[in-house]
Amino acid sequence: MNEVFTRNLTAWGKQNRRPLPWVGQKDPYRIWLSEVILQQTRVEQGLPYYERFLALFPHVHALAAAPEDQVFKAWEGLGYYSRARNLIKAARVVSKQYGGSFPASYDGLRTLPGVGEYTAAAIASFAFDLPHAVVDGNVQRVLARFFGVRHPVDSTLGRKTFRELADAVLDRRNPAAWNQAMMDFGSQHCKPRQPLCSSCPLADHCVALARDWVGELPAKRPKAARRTRYFHYLVLEHGGNRYVRRRDESDIWAGLYDFPLIEKSQDLEPGELLREPEAKSWLDDGGWELRESSVWYRQALSHQDIRACFIKLSSKSGKLPKDQDWQALAPDKMRKLAFPRVVARYLDEQG
């Protein structure tokens, strides 16, 4: 069955290669950049970011030397900012410790910040033609359906099973072409919804199709309950400037900028919020006057939903009780900084 799987999928891959700028690349920098950007990101969304990064940082030395604020601004809107932080760290390691050349082995690549099994396998196979199977969500879906694997893909046993299965079917003579075919087939043919089973070259031997499991596979563990968080941002204006600060390294949005934030378990009207102790600690003695309140903006994260509103206040004195960490910036300077997506949307609409 493995032989049929490999032969038929290889033939499909030769005829259905996606015309993407990183496909067929041998430059490890470009491969690494594309793989990091495409983690948890659709190709259509990631493509303009890939092109933007290459224009701004055409090689690893340029990325390593770039100010962090510039990298975060280029990344703004992609989310999962730990990827951007690791991108900077890894670029600096490659630039300084390896002279700009990526390690040419799977184990060497795994030592780079943020480079896990998947990314290391992708760079190793695509850039250096090393026999390492790439296992992403597309590959897991193809393997789960064809071989009838019912272990949850996000379980320890499932991850081990799919890794071993991917290695077993890997075309070791052409690992780059094989890995690309696997990912493309899962993306274009064996899709999550409405897979093209009627024209599938693997249909005659597909366990899921034979047993009517296609809609059930790949299996996943039950999702944790989502929670909603209510962010009330204070947009404090003084002399045409607004107060912002850079979030600290212990935060999920570390390195990004935002306004004074008050989080509550529910959405509050501006009048209610400004009577809260947290608001008073920001505004007492500053002569702040309420100007307007925005609509609610939403951002969906992996396990939570963010709802955010922006309450604009102005003051003649601009005095802040906690002003040591805050900068008063003009709008043109703020546009050069990276903000969480929900804040960036508000700023874009404000002009």
C-alpha positions in Angstrom: 0.0 0.0 0.0 2.9 2.4 0.7 4.3 1.8 -2.8 0.9 2.6 -4.4 0.6 5.7 -2.2 4.1 7.0 -3.1 3.8 6.3 -6.9 0.4 7.8 -7.3 1.1 10.9 -5.2 4.4 11.5 -7.0 2.6 11.5 -10.3 0.0 13.9 -9.1 2.6 16.2 -7.7 4.4 16.5 -11.1 1.2 17.7 -12.7 -0.2 20.0 -10.0 2.7 22.0 -8.6 1.6 25.3 -7.2 3.2 28.4 -8.8 4.3 30.1 -5.5 7.5 32.1 -5.2 9.1 29.9 -2.6 8.3 26.6 -4.4 11.4 25.2 -5.9 13.7 27.5 -4.0 17.1 26.3 -2.8 17.9 29.5 -0.8 17.5 28.4 2.9 16.8 32.0 3.9 13.8 32.3 1.6 12.5 28.8 2.5 12.9 29.5 6.3 11.1 32.9 5.8 8.2 31.4 3.9 7.8 28.5 6.4 7.8 30.8 9.5 5.2 33.2 7.8 3.0 30.4 6.8 2.8 28.7 10.2 -0.9 29.1 11.2 -1.4 31.4 8.2 -3.2 30.8 4.9 -1.1 31.1 1.8 -3.2 33.9 0.4 -2.7 35.9 3.6 1.0 35.1 3.9 2.1 35.8 0.4 2.2 39.6 0.6 4.0 39.4 3.9 6.7 37.1 2.3 7.1 39.6 -0.5 7.3 42.5 1.9 9.9 40.9 4.1 12.1 40.1 1.0 11.8 43.7 -0.1 12.8 45.0 3.3 15.2 42.3 4.3 16.6 40.7 1.1 19.1 38.5 3.1 19.6 37.2 6.6 22.2 39.9 7.4 19.6 42.6 6.7 17.0 41.0 8.9 19.5 40.5 11.7 20.6 44.1 11.6 17.0 45.6 11.4 15.6 47.4 14.4 13.0 45.2 16.2 10.3 47.9 15.7 10.7 47.7 12.0 10.4 43.9 11.9 7.3 44.0 14.1 5.7 46.7 11.9 6.3 44.5 8.8 4.8 41.6 10.7 1.8 43.6 12.0 -1.5 41.8 11.3 -0.1 38.2 11.1 -0.6 37.5 14.8 1.4 34.9 16.9 4.1 37.5 17.5 6.4 34.9 19.1 7.1 33.9 15.5 8.4 37.4 14.7 10.5 37.5 17.9 12.1 34.1 17.0 12.6 35.3 13.4 14.8 38.1 14.7 16.7 35.9 17.2 17.3 33.2 14.6 18.5 35.7 12.0 21.0 37.1 14.4 22.3 33.6 15.3 22.7 32.7 11.6 24.3 36.1 10.8 26.7 36.2 13.7 27.5 32.6 14.5 27.2 31.1 11.1 28.4 34.0 8.9 25.0 34.2 7.1 24.9 30.5 6.1 22.2 28.3 7.6 23.2 25.0 9.1 23.1 22.3 6.4 21.8 19.6 8.7 18.4 18.8 10.4 20.0 18.8 13.8 21.9 22.0 13.2 18.7 23.7 12.0 16.9 22.6 15.1 19.3 24.6 17.3 18.0 27.9 15.8 15.4 29.8 17.9 11.9 29.0 16.8 12.8 26.2 14.4 10.9 23.1 15.3 10.6 19.7 13.7 8.4 20.9 10.8 10.5 23.9 9.9 13.8 22.1 10.2 12.5 19.3 7.9 11.2 21.8 5.4 14.6 23.6 5.1 16.6 20.4 5.2 14.6 18.8 2.4 13.9 21.9 0.2 17.3 23.6 0.5 19.7 20.7 1.0 17.8 17.7 -0.4 18.0 15.8 2.9 15.6 12.9 3.5 13.3 14.4 6.1 9.5 14.3 5.9 7.6 17.5 6.4 4.5 16.9 8.6 2.0 19.8 8.6 -1.8 19.8 8.8 -2.2 19.0 5.1 0.2 16.0 5.4 -1.6 14.7 8.5 -4.9 14.9 6.8 -3.8 12.9 3.7 -2.1 10.3 5.8 -5.1 10.0 8.3 -7.6 9.5 5.5 -5.6 7.2 3.2 -4.3 4.9 6.0 -7.4 5.3 8.3 -5.5 6.6 11.3 -7.9 7.6 14.0 -5.4 8.8 16.6 -6.0 12.6 17.3 -3.4 14.6 15.4 -2.8 16.8 18.5 -2.1 13.9 20.9 1.3 12.5 21.8 0.5 9.2 20.2 -1.0 10.9 17.1 2.1 13.1 16.5 4.4 10.0 16.9 2.2 7.9 14.6 2.1 10.6 11.8 5.8 11.3 12.1 6.6 7.6 11.6 4.1 7.2 8.8 5.4 10.2 7.0 9.0 8.9 7.2 7.8 5.5 6.0 6.3 6.8 2.8 8.9 9.5 2.1 10.5 9.3 -1.3 14.1 9.5 -0.1 15.5 10.0 -3.6 13.5 13.2 -4.1 12.5 14.5 -0.7 11.9 18.1 -1.8 9.5 17.2 -4.6 7.8 14.6 -2.4 7.2 16.9 0.5 5.9 19.6 -1.8 3.5 17.1 -3.5 2.2 16.0 -0.1 1.5 19.5 1.1 0.0 20.6 -2.2 -2.2 17.5 -2.4 -3.6 18.1 1.1 -4.2 21.8 0.3 -5.8 21.4 -3.1 -7.3 17.9 -3.4 -7.7 16.2 0.0 -9.1 19.4 1.5 -10.6 19.7 5.0 -14.1 20.3 3.5 -15.4 19.0 0.2 -12.3 16.9 -0.7 -12.2 15.8 -4.4 -12.7 12.2 -3.7 -14.4 11.4 -7.0 -11.2 12.3 -8.9 -8.7 11.2 -6.3 -5.7 9.2 -7.6 -5.6 7.4 -4.2 -9.3 6.6 -4.0 -9.0 2.9 -4.7 -6.9 2.3 -1.6 -8.2 5.1 0.7 -9.4 3.6 4.0 -11.4 6.7 5.0 -13.3 6.7 1.7 -14.0 2.9 1.9 -15.3 3.2 5.5 -17.0 6.6 5.2 -14.6 8.2 7.6 -13.6 11.1 5.3 -15.6 13.7 7.3 -14.2 12.4 10.6 -10.5 12.4 9.8 -8.1 13.7 10.9 -9.4 13.4 14.4 -8.6 16.0 17.1 -9.0 16.1 20.8 -12.0 18.1 22.1 -11.3 21.9 22.1 -11.1 23.8 25.3 -13.9 26.2 25.9 -13.2 29.7 24.5 -13.4 32.7 26.7 -14.2 36.3 25.9 -12.0 39.1 27.3 -13.1 42.8 27.3 -10.3 45.3 26.7 -11.0 49.0 27.4 -8.3 51.1 26.0 -7.8 54.7 27.1 -6.7 56.9 24.2 -5.1 59.8 26.1 -4.4 62.9 24.0 -2.4 65.9 24.9 -1.0 68.6 22.6 -1.8 66.5 19.5 0.1 63.5 20.9 -1.1 60.2 22.3 0.4 58.1 25.1 1.6 54.7 24.2 4.0 52.1 25.6 5.8 49.0 24.5 4.5 45.8 26.1 7.0 43.9 28.3 8.6 40.6 27.5 6.2 38.5 29.7 3.2 39.4 27.5 1.8 37.5 24.5 2.1 40.7 22.5 5.6 41.4 23.8 7.4 44.1 21.8 4.3 45.7 20.4 2.8 49.0 21.4 -0.6 49.9 22.9 -2.6 52.4 24.9 -3.4 52.2 28.7 -5.5 49.1 29.0 -8.2 48.2 31.5 -9.5 44.6 31.2 -12.9 43.7 32.6 -15.1 40.6 32.7 -17.8 42.5 30.7 -18.1 45.5 28.5 -18.7 48.7 30.4 -20.0 52.0 29.2 -17.4 54.8 29.3 -19.1 56.5 32.2 -19.0 53.2 34.2 -15.4 52.5 33.3 -14.1 55.9 34.2 -15.5 55.4 37.7 -13.5 52.2 38.1 -10.4 52.3 40.4 -8.1 51.4 37.6 -9.3 54.2 35.5 -9.0 56.7 38.3 -5.4 55.6 38.9 -4.7 56.7 35.3 -6.7 59.9 35.2 -6.7 61.5 38.7 -5.0 64.9 38.7 -4.6 64.9 34.9 -7.6 67.0 34.0 -8.8 64.4 31.5 -12.0 65.0 29.6 -14.0 62.3 27.8 -14.3 63.0 24.1 -15.7 59.9 22.5 -15.9 56.1 22.6 -15.5 53.8 19.7 -17.5 50.8 18.6 -16.4 47.4 19.8 -13.6 45.8 17.7 -13.1 42.0 17.8 -10.1 39.8 17.4 -10.1 36.0 17.5 -7.1 34.3 19.1 -6.6 30.5 19.3 -8.5 30.0 22.6 -10.1 33.3 23.3 -12.0 36.2 21.7 -10.8 39.8 22.3 -13.4 42.6 22.3 -11.9 46.0 22.5 -13.2 49.5 22.7 -11.3 52.8 22.6 -12.2 55.6 24.9 -10.7 58.9 23.8 -9.9 61.5 26.4 -8.0 64.8 26.2 -6.2 67.0 28.8 -4.5 70.4 28.9 -1.9 69.2 31.4 -1.4 65.6 30.0 -0.3 64.5 33.5 -0.1 60.7 34.0 0.4 59.1 37.4 2.4 56.3 35.8 4.1 58.3 33.1 7.6 56.7 33.5 6.8 54.0 31.0 4.8 56.0 28.5 5.7 58.0 25.5 3.7 60.9 24.1 3.9 60.5 20.3 2.5 62.3 17.3 0.3 60.2 14.9 3.0 60.1 12.2 5.5 58.5 14.6 2.9 56.1 15.8 2.3 54.8 12.3 5.9 53.5 12.3 5.2 51.3 15.3 3.6 47.8 15.5 0.4 47.4 17.5 -1.8 44.3 18.2 -4.1 43.7 15.3 -7.2 45.0 17.2 -5.5 48.3 18.0 -4.0 48.6 14.5 -7.5 48.3 13.0 -8.7 51.1 15.2 -5.8 53.4 14.3 -6.2 52.6 10.6 -9.9 53.7 10.7 -8.9 56.8 12.6 -6.5 57.8 9.8 
